[in-house]
Amino acid sequence: MVERAGALTTVQDLGRPGHAHLGVPHAGTLDAPAARLANRLVGNADGAAVLETTLTGCALRPDRAVTVAVAGAPGPVLVAGRPAAWGAPVLVPAGALLDVRPAVSGVRAYVAFGGGIAVEPVLGSRSADLLSGLGPAPLRDGDVLPLGVPSGPGAPVDAIPWPAPPAELVLRVRLGPRADWFTADGLRTLANGAFLVSSASNRIGLRTEGPRLERARDGELASEGMVTGAIQVPPDGRPVVFLADHPTTGGYPVVGVVRAADLPAAAQAVPGTPVRFVPTRTPR
Protein backbone atom coordinates (compact mmCIF):
# COMPACT_ATOMS: atom_id res chain seq x y z
CA MET A 1 0.00 0.00 0.00
CA VAL A 2 1.13 3.54 -0.76
CA GLU A 3 1.47 5.42 2.53
CA ARG A 4 3.05 8.57 1.05
CA ALA A 5 2.87 9.16 -2.68
CA GLY A 6 5.30 12.08 -2.76
CA ALA A 7 5.27 15.05 -5.13
CA LEU A 8 5.03 12.89 -8.27
CA THR A 9 5.58 9.14 -8.27
CA THR A 10 4.69 7.11 -11.35
CA VAL A 11 4.99 3.54 -12.54
CA GLN A 12 7.52 3.33 -15.38
CA ASP A 13 9.29 0.73 -17.49
CA LEU A 14 11.34 1.18 -20.65
CA GLY A 15 8.38 2.71 -22.48
CA ARG A 16 6.15 1.97 -25.45
CA PRO A 17 8.15 2.66 -28.63
CA GLY A 18 6.70 2.21 -32.09
CA HIS A 19 3.40 4.04 -31.64
CA ALA A 20 4.32 7.62 -32.57
CA HIS A 21 2.33 7.30 -35.81
CA LEU A 22 -0.73 6.88 -33.58
CA GLY A 23 0.12 9.98 -31.55
CA VAL A 24 1.38 7.91 -28.59
CA PRO A 25 4.63 9.11 -26.98
CA HIS A 26 7.43 6.74 -26.00
CA ALA A 27 7.07 7.47 -22.26
CA GLY A 28 9.11 5.26 -19.88
CA THR A 29 11.81 6.07 -17.34
CA LEU A 30 13.63 9.37 -17.78
CA ASP A 31 16.85 7.95 -16.31
CA ALA A 32 16.80 4.50 -17.89
CA PRO A 33 20.30 3.47 -16.72
CA ALA A 34 19.27 4.08 -13.09
CA ALA A 35 16.07 2.07 -13.53
CA ARG A 36 17.98 -0.80 -15.15
CA LEU A 37 20.43 -0.81 -12.26
CA ALA A 38 17.66 -0.93 -9.66
CA ASN A 39 16.05 -3.85 -11.50
CA ARG A 40 19.28 -5.80 -11.76
CA LEU A 41 19.93 -5.34 -8.05
CA VAL A 42 16.68 -7.16 -7.22
CA GLY A 43 17.01 -9.84 -9.92
CA ASN A 44 14.52 -8.40 -12.42
CA ALA A 45 14.83 -8.10 -16.17
CA ASP A 46 15.76 -4.59 -17.33
CA GLY A 47 12.23 -3.87 -18.54
CA ALA A 48 10.40 -4.64 -15.30
CA ALA A 49 8.19 -1.81 -14.06
CA VAL A 50 9.57 0.35 -11.25
CA LEU A 51 8.50 3.47 -9.38
CA GLU A 52 9.97 6.79 -10.52
CA THR A 53 9.86 9.38 -7.72
CA THR A 54 10.35 13.14 -8.06
CA LEU A 55 12.39 15.03 -5.45
CA THR A 56 10.41 14.01 -2.34
CA GLY A 57 10.51 10.19 -2.57
CA CYS A 58 7.63 8.02 -1.40
CA ALA A 59 6.71 5.52 1.32
CA LEU A 60 5.12 2.09 0.87
CA ARG A 61 4.10 -0.82 3.05
CA PRO A 62 4.23 -4.21 1.26
CA ASP A 63 1.89 -6.99 2.37
CA ARG A 64 4.57 -9.63 1.77
CA ALA A 65 8.32 -9.73 2.18
CA VAL A 66 10.00 -8.31 -0.90
CA THR A 67 13.51 -7.38 -2.04
CA VAL A 68 13.79 -3.70 -2.94
CA ALA A 69 16.52 -1.50 -4.41
CA VAL A 70 16.64 2.28 -4.80
CA ALA A 71 18.84 3.95 -7.43
CA GLY A 72 18.98 7.24 -9.31
CA ALA A 73 18.89 10.37 -7.15
CA PRO A 74 20.62 9.49 -3.86
CA GLY A 75 18.84 9.98 -0.57
CA PRO A 76 18.10 8.26 2.75
CA VAL A 77 16.21 4.96 2.72
CA LEU A 78 14.49 3.66 5.84
CA VAL A 79 12.94 0.26 6.52
CA ALA A 80 10.71 0.14 9.59
CA GLY A 81 12.31 3.40 10.71
CA ARG A 82 15.89 2.14 10.47
CA PRO A 83 18.47 3.25 7.89
CA ALA A 84 18.85 0.89 4.91
CA ALA A 85 21.21 0.85 1.96
CA TRP A 86 20.76 2.99 -1.13
CA GLY A 87 21.94 1.33 -4.35
CA ALA A 88 21.84 -2.21 -2.93
CA PRO A 89 19.21 -4.92 -2.54
CA VAL A 90 17.32 -4.69 0.77
CA LEU A 91 14.78 -7.15 2.18
CA VAL A 92 11.63 -5.39 3.37
CA PRO A 93 9.56 -7.63 5.69
CA ALA A 94 5.80 -7.94 5.23
CA GLY A 95 4.05 -4.96 6.83
CA ALA A 96 7.24 -2.93 7.31
CA LEU A 97 7.33 0.65 6.03
CA LEU A 98 9.75 1.34 3.19
CA ASP A 99 10.41 5.09 3.33
CA VAL A 100 12.36 6.59 0.43
CA ARG A 101 13.17 10.02 1.76
CA PRO A 102 13.64 13.21 -0.31
CA ALA A 103 16.63 13.25 -2.63
CA VAL A 104 19.83 14.75 -1.28
CA SER A 105 20.86 15.60 -4.83
CA GLY A 106 19.30 15.00 -8.21
CA VAL A 107 15.60 14.76 -8.99
CA ARG A 108 14.37 11.22 -9.71
CA ALA A 109 14.88 8.02 -7.71
CA TYR A 110 13.91 4.57 -8.97
CA VAL A 111 12.43 1.97 -6.64
CA ALA A 112 12.52 -1.61 -7.94
CA PHE A 113 10.72 -4.54 -6.30
CA GLY A 114 11.60 -8.19 -6.83
CA GLY A 115 9.12 -9.37 -9.47
CA GLY A 116 8.39 -5.84 -10.67
CA ILE A 117 5.16 -3.87 -10.44
CA ALA A 118 2.47 -5.91 -12.20
CA VAL A 119 -0.07 -3.29 -13.26
CA GLU A 120 -1.92 -4.07 -16.49
CA PRO A 121 0.13 -3.18 -19.61
CA VAL A 122 -1.25 -0.70 -22.15
CA LEU A 123 0.13 -1.02 -25.69
CA GLY A 124 2.81 -3.31 -24.35
CA SER A 125 4.03 -1.06 -21.53
CA ARG A 126 3.20 -0.42 -17.88
CA SER A 127 4.49 3.16 -18.07
CA ALA A 128 2.42 6.13 -16.99
CA ASP A 129 2.33 8.73 -19.76
CA LEU A 130 1.46 12.13 -18.32
CA LEU A 131 0.79 13.70 -21.73
CA SER A 132 -1.59 11.16 -23.25
CA GLY A 133 -2.96 9.76 -19.98
CA LEU A 134 -2.12 6.17 -20.96
CA GLY A 135 -1.02 3.72 -18.29
CA PRO A 136 -1.57 3.94 -14.53
CA ALA A 137 -2.28 7.30 -12.95
CA PRO A 138 0.38 8.93 -10.73
CA LEU A 139 0.37 7.37 -7.27
CA ARG A 140 -1.93 8.65 -4.55
CA ASP A 141 -1.93 7.91 -0.86
CA GLY A 142 -3.81 4.68 -0.22
CA ASP A 143 -3.21 3.13 -3.66
CA VAL A 144 -2.44 -0.59 -3.78
CA LEU A 145 0.05 -1.85 -6.37
CA PRO A 146 0.25 -5.50 -7.47
CA LEU A 147 3.70 -7.10 -7.42
CA GLY A 148 4.92 -9.79 -9.79
CA VAL A 149 6.63 -13.06 -8.95
CA PRO A 150 10.41 -12.70 -8.38
CA SER A 151 12.38 -14.29 -11.19
CA GLY A 152 15.77 -14.58 -9.55
CA PRO A 153 18.02 -13.49 -6.69
CA GLY A 154 19.24 -9.94 -6.42
CA ALA A 155 22.76 -9.04 -7.42
CA PRO A 156 25.23 -9.12 -4.51
CA VAL A 157 27.26 -5.89 -4.45
CA ASP A 158 29.66 -4.13 -2.12
CA ALA A 159 29.50 -0.80 -3.94
CA ILE A 160 28.32 0.46 -7.30
CA PRO A 161 29.90 3.18 -9.42
CA TRP A 162 27.28 5.75 -10.32
CA PRO A 163 27.54 9.29 -11.69
CA ALA A 164 26.51 12.08 -9.36
CA PRO A 165 23.69 14.37 -10.52
CA PRO A 166 25.23 17.02 -12.77
CA ALA A 167 26.64 20.24 -11.36
CA GLU A 168 26.54 21.43 -14.99
CA LEU A 169 24.35 19.75 -17.59
CA VAL A 170 26.32 19.34 -20.81
CA LEU A 171 24.13 18.38 -23.77
CA ARG A 172 25.75 17.45 -27.08
CA VAL A 173 23.58 18.62 -29.96
CA ARG A 174 23.27 17.69 -33.59
CA LEU A 175 21.98 20.85 -35.28
CA GLY A 176 18.85 20.66 -37.45
CA PRO A 177 16.42 19.99 -38.94
CA ARG A 178 15.31 23.65 -38.55
CA ALA A 179 18.57 25.36 -37.61
CA ASP A 180 18.09 27.58 -40.68
CA TRP A 181 15.12 29.20 -38.90
CA PHE A 182 17.63 30.91 -36.59
CA THR A 183 20.16 33.63 -37.26
CA ALA A 184 23.89 33.14 -36.92
CA ASP A 185 23.69 35.08 -33.66
CA GLY A 186 20.89 32.78 -32.50
CA LEU A 187 23.00 29.68 -33.13
CA ARG A 188 25.96 31.27 -31.36
CA THR A 189 23.66 31.97 -28.41
CA LEU A 190 22.71 28.29 -28.32
CA ALA A 191 26.39 27.30 -28.24
CA ASN A 192 27.62 29.98 -25.85
CA GLY A 193 24.62 31.20 -23.86
CA ALA A 194 24.29 30.88 -20.08
CA PHE A 195 21.18 28.72 -19.67
CA LEU A 196 19.70 27.27 -16.47
CA VAL A 197 17.25 24.42 -15.85
CA SER A 198 13.82 25.95 -15.25
CA SER A 199 11.56 24.92 -12.37
CA ALA A 200 8.82 24.49 -15.02
CA SER A 201 10.59 21.36 -16.34
CA ASN A 202 8.72 18.05 -16.18
CA ARG A 203 8.55 14.63 -17.81
CA ILE A 204 7.47 16.25 -21.09
CA GLY A 205 10.41 18.58 -21.43
CA LEU A 206 13.38 20.21 -19.76
CA ARG A 207 12.71 23.93 -19.99
CA THR A 208 15.48 26.47 -19.78
CA GLU A 209 15.91 29.99 -18.48
CA GLY A 210 18.37 32.37 -20.10
CA PRO A 211 18.89 34.19 -23.38
CA ARG A 212 16.48 33.84 -26.28
CA LEU A 213 17.52 32.42 -29.65
CA GLU A 214 17.08 34.98 -32.40
CA ARG A 215 14.88 33.80 -35.23
CA ALA A 216 15.65 34.32 -38.93
CA ARG A 217 12.05 33.63 -39.96
CA ASP A 218 8.66 34.71 -38.68
CA GLY A 219 5.61 32.48 -38.41
CA GLU A 220 5.42 28.84 -37.46
CA LEU A 221 5.72 25.49 -39.18
CA ALA A 222 2.99 23.08 -40.00
CA SER A 223 3.10 20.36 -37.32
CA GLU A 224 5.82 17.80 -37.95
CA GLY A 225 7.14 14.76 -36.14
CA MET A 226 9.11 15.17 -32.91
CA VAL A 227 11.69 12.84 -31.38
CA THR A 228 12.99 12.47 -27.83
CA GLY A 229 15.85 14.91 -27.34
CA ALA A 230 14.51 17.44 -29.87
CA ILE A 231 15.27 21.04 -28.86
CA GLN A 232 12.11 22.93 -29.70
CA VAL A 233 12.16 26.70 -29.51
CA PRO A 234 8.77 28.28 -28.64
CA PRO A 235 7.94 31.97 -29.28
CA ASP A 236 9.78 33.11 -26.13
CA GLY A 237 13.02 31.93 -27.79
CA ARG A 238 14.18 29.72 -24.89
CA PRO A 239 15.07 26.11 -25.75
CA VAL A 240 12.97 23.19 -24.49
CA VAL A 241 14.51 19.70 -24.60
CA PHE A 242 11.83 17.07 -25.19
CA LEU A 243 11.90 14.13 -22.77
CA ALA A 244 10.01 10.82 -22.58
CA ASP A 245 6.42 12.14 -22.45
CA HIS A 246 6.88 14.68 -25.26
CA PRO A 247 4.22 15.18 -27.94
CA THR A 248 4.76 13.26 -31.15
CA THR A 249 4.20 16.35 -33.33
CA GLY A 250 4.80 20.06 -32.95
CA GLY A 251 4.85 23.31 -34.89
CA TYR A 252 7.70 25.19 -33.24
CA PRO A 253 11.08 24.87 -35.00
CA VAL A 254 13.58 22.29 -33.75
CA VAL A 255 17.05 23.82 -33.72
CA GLY A 256 18.80 20.51 -32.91
CA VAL A 257 18.56 17.13 -31.22
CA VAL A 258 20.38 16.13 -28.02
CA ARG A 259 22.31 12.87 -28.07
CA ALA A 260 20.37 10.09 -26.37
CA ALA A 261 23.33 9.29 -24.10
CA ASP A 262 23.07 12.76 -22.50
CA LEU A 263 19.37 12.60 -21.62
CA PRO A 264 19.61 10.55 -18.38
CA ALA A 265 21.65 13.39 -16.85
CA ALA A 266 18.88 15.80 -17.87
CA ALA A 267 16.47 13.72 -15.77
CA GLN A 268 18.59 14.42 -12.67
CA ALA A 269 19.34 18.12 -13.20
CA VAL A 270 17.66 20.18 -10.48
CA PRO A 271 16.18 23.62 -11.22
CA GLY A 272 18.94 26.20 -11.41
CA THR A 273 21.53 23.77 -12.81
CA PRO A 274 23.65 25.45 -15.54
CA VAL A 275 23.00 24.02 -19.01
CA ARG A 276 25.56 24.05 -21.81
CA PHE A 277 24.57 23.07 -25.34
CA VAL A 278 27.50 21.75 -27.38
CA PRO A 279 26.77 21.61 -31.12
CA THR A 280 28.60 18.82 -32.94
CA ARG A 281 29.45 21.25 -35.71
CA THR A 282 30.35 24.93 -35.45
CA PRO A 283 27.37 27.27 -35.89
CA ARG A 284 27.63 29.28 -39.08
SVG drawing of the C-alpha trace seen along z (x, -y; Angstrom):
<svg xmlns="http://www.w3.org/2000/svg" viewBox="-6 -38 39 55">
<polyline fill="none" stroke="black" stroke-width="0.4" points="0.0,0.0 1.1,-3.5 1.5,-5.4 3.1,-8.6 2.9,-9.2 5.3,-12.1 5.3,-15.0 5.0,-12.9 5.6,-9.1 4.7,-7.1 5.0,-3.5 7.5,-3.3 9.3,-0.7 11.3,-1.2 8.4,-2.7 6.2,-2.0 8.1,-2.7 6.7,-2.2 3.4,-4.0 4.3,-7.6 2.3,-7.3 -0.7,-6.9 0.1,-10.0 1.4,-7.9 4.6,-9.1 7.4,-6.7 7.1,-7.5 9.1,-5.3 11.8,-6.1 13.6,-9.4 16.8,-7.9 16.8,-4.5 20.3,-3.5 19.3,-4.1 16.1,-2.1 18.0,0.8 20.4,0.8 17.7,0.9 16.0,3.8 19.3,5.8 19.9,5.3 16.7,7.2 17.0,9.8 14.5,8.4 14.8,8.1 15.8,4.6 12.2,3.9 10.4,4.6 8.2,1.8 9.6,-0.3 8.5,-3.5 10.0,-6.8 9.9,-9.4 10.4,-13.1 12.4,-15.0 10.4,-14.0 10.5,-10.2 7.6,-8.0 6.7,-5.5 5.1,-2.1 4.1,0.8 4.2,4.2 1.9,7.0 4.6,9.6 8.3,9.7 10.0,8.3 13.5,7.4 13.8,3.7 16.5,1.5 16.6,-2.3 18.8,-3.9 19.0,-7.2 18.9,-10.4 20.6,-9.5 18.8,-10.0 18.1,-8.3 16.2,-5.0 14.5,-3.7 12.9,-0.3 10.7,-0.1 12.3,-3.4 15.9,-2.1 18.5,-3.2 18.8,-0.9 21.2,-0.8 20.8,-3.0 21.9,-1.3 21.8,2.2 19.2,4.9 17.3,4.7 14.8,7.1 11.6,5.4 9.6,7.6 5.8,7.9 4.0,5.0 7.2,2.9 7.3,-0.6 9.8,-1.3 10.4,-5.1 12.4,-6.6 13.2,-10.0 13.6,-13.2 16.6,-13.2 19.8,-14.8 20.9,-15.6 19.3,-15.0 15.6,-14.8 14.4,-11.2 14.9,-8.0 13.9,-4.6 12.4,-2.0 12.5,1.6 10.7,4.5 11.6,8.2 9.1,9.4 8.4,5.8 5.2,3.9 2.5,5.9 -0.1,3.3 -1.9,4.1 0.1,3.2 -1.2,0.7 0.1,1.0 2.8,3.3 4.0,1.1 3.2,0.4 4.5,-3.2 2.4,-6.1 2.3,-8.7 1.5,-12.1 0.8,-13.7 -1.6,-11.2 -3.0,-9.8 -2.1,-6.2 -1.0,-3.7 -1.6,-3.9 -2.3,-7.3 0.4,-8.9 0.4,-7.4 -1.9,-8.7 -1.9,-7.9 -3.8,-4.7 -3.2,-3.1 -2.4,0.6 0.0,1.8 0.3,5.5 3.7,7.1 4.9,9.8 6.6,13.1 10.4,12.7 12.4,14.3 15.8,14.6 18.0,13.5 19.2,9.9 22.8,9.0 25.2,9.1 27.3,5.9 29.7,4.1 29.5,0.8 28.3,-0.5 29.9,-3.2 27.3,-5.7 27.5,-9.3 26.5,-12.1 23.7,-14.4 25.2,-17.0 26.6,-20.2 26.5,-21.4 24.4,-19.8 26.3,-19.3 24.1,-18.4 25.7,-17.5 23.6,-18.6 23.3,-17.7 22.0,-20.9 18.8,-20.7 16.4,-20.0 15.3,-23.6 18.6,-25.4 18.1,-27.6 15.1,-29.2 17.6,-30.9 20.2,-33.6 23.9,-33.1 23.7,-35.1 20.9,-32.8 23.0,-29.7 26.0,-31.3 23.7,-32.0 22.7,-28.3 26.4,-27.3 27.6,-30.0 24.6,-31.2 24.3,-30.9 21.2,-28.7 19.7,-27.3 17.3,-24.4 13.8,-25.9 11.6,-24.9 8.8,-24.5 10.6,-21.4 8.7,-18.0 8.6,-14.6 7.5,-16.2 10.4,-18.6 13.4,-20.2 12.7,-23.9 15.5,-26.5 15.9,-30.0 18.4,-32.4 18.9,-34.2 16.5,-33.8 17.5,-32.4 17.1,-35.0 14.9,-33.8 15.7,-34.3 12.0,-33.6 8.7,-34.7 5.6,-32.5 5.4,-28.8 5.7,-25.5 3.0,-23.1 3.1,-20.4 5.8,-17.8 7.1,-14.8 9.1,-15.2 11.7,-12.8 13.0,-12.5 15.9,-14.9 14.5,-17.4 15.3,-21.0 12.1,-22.9 12.2,-26.7 8.8,-28.3 7.9,-32.0 9.8,-33.1 13.0,-31.9 14.2,-29.7 15.1,-26.1 13.0,-23.2 14.5,-19.7 11.8,-17.1 11.9,-14.1 10.0,-10.8 6.4,-12.1 6.9,-14.7 4.2,-15.2 4.8,-13.3 4.2,-16.3 4.8,-20.1 4.9,-23.3 7.7,-25.2 11.1,-24.9 13.6,-22.3 17.1,-23.8 18.8,-20.5 18.6,-17.1 20.4,-16.1 22.3,-12.9 20.4,-10.1 23.3,-9.3 23.1,-12.8 19.4,-12.6 19.6,-10.5 21.6,-13.4 18.9,-15.8 16.5,-13.7 18.6,-14.4 19.3,-18.1 17.7,-20.2 16.2,-23.6 18.9,-26.2 21.5,-23.8 23.6,-25.5 23.0,-24.0 25.6,-24.1 24.6,-23.1 27.5,-21.7 26.8,-21.6 28.6,-18.8 29.5,-21.2 30.4,-24.9 27.4,-27.3 27.6,-29.3"/>
</svg>
